[in-house]
């Protein structure tokens, strides 16, 4: 009878360990979300570096708009270049260098409009739309026609598809890092419960 009780206790203990390890346990869900966030945070700099290599000069730091998200309702996360729900509100003071000398004719002699000025001063975290345009490309872009005063052809941007090339290896690495973190975390949890 004593041996049966001992086995029953071991089985009960293992059942408790497995229940604690289930992703339906709120503590485990929080721990897994934290691990997912850490894994994405570890690979995000690699994505930024790869994108900087593709874009070249980026004085307004549009690359900083690459976001990492850890999902709340399901276990998972991602890196993306989507817009935030609300603007970060940190405008940049950068002004493009004028190539004309004082008194030299040429260039745009029309004063910059309010909307154009607003777009020119979007901060680094709000410039994801630029990365999307360069990544996916555009059709022919027409400028002006506000109030019928101006018009102009700004050409098109060829798609570079740099984000997929930068993000796919990083996400695979994040999954590997996450697997190692989960193994360490659950090993520590089992050791703690077996004490």
C-alpha positions, 0 to 999 in steps of 0.5 A: 500500500505504501508503494502505491501511495508513493507512485500516486504522489509522484503522478500527482506531482507530475500532473501539477508540473504539467498543468503549470507548464500548460499555456492556459495557466496565466502565469505561464502565458505571461512568462511565455509572452515575456520570452517572446518579447525578449527573443524579438528584441534580440533579433530586431537589431539584425533586421535594422542593420540589414535594412540600413545596408539596403537603404543606404543613407537615411538621415531621418532614421526611417529604419527605426519605425520597424516595430516588434509586437508581442500578441496579447490574445494568442502566443506569438509576436512579429516584426513589422513596418506597419503604422502605429495606431497613434503617431509617436509625436516626435518630429524631426528637425532635419532639413534636406541640404539645398543644392543651389547656391544663393541667388542661383535659379532653379529648384522649387521656387514654390513655398512648401505647403503645410501638409508637405512640411508636416510629412517632411518632419515626421519623426523616425518612429512615424516613417514606416510608410516610407519603408513600405513604399520602398519595400513594395514600390509604387506606381507613377506618382503625381504631385501637386494639383492642390487647389489646381495650382501645381502638378508634377510627375514624381516618377515611380519607385521600384520595389526592393523587397528588402524587409522580407529578406531581412526579417525572415532569417531574423524570425527563424533565429528568434524562434530558435532563441525562443526554443532555447529560452523556453527549455531553460525556463521550464527546466528551472520550473521543474527543478523548483517544483521538484524541491 
